[in-house]
């Protein structure tokens, strides 16, 4: 298999605002290696994840997260992004403690 150059990002979700957790590749394609979301607030929140293509989000995952809950996409989960495609996440509400996220990817 061809060698992939790696990178990553981290941040927090602040409610209904869509946050880009994996940006679009500048050239070629991007293979998402891992996305990790951690929720520490006492109130449950619903996390949404979408692939954004050409400016339009296409939601592919939605899940309620309770306090202390973590959600990880990684081993066996394959997400490939092409030109003008990115991943974004958002919540249904704004908890007092914002869930954090980490993502890693490889480019070709």
LINZILIN-V556580 format. One line per field, one symbol per residue. ss: DSSP state (H for helix, E for strand, C for the rest). A space follows every 50 residues. Layout:
ss=???
This chain:
ss=CCCCEEEEEEEECCCCCCEEEECCCCCCCEEEEEEEEECCCCCCEEEEEE EEECCEEEEEEEEEECCCCEEEECCCCCEEECCCEEEEEEECCCCCCCCE EEEEEEEC
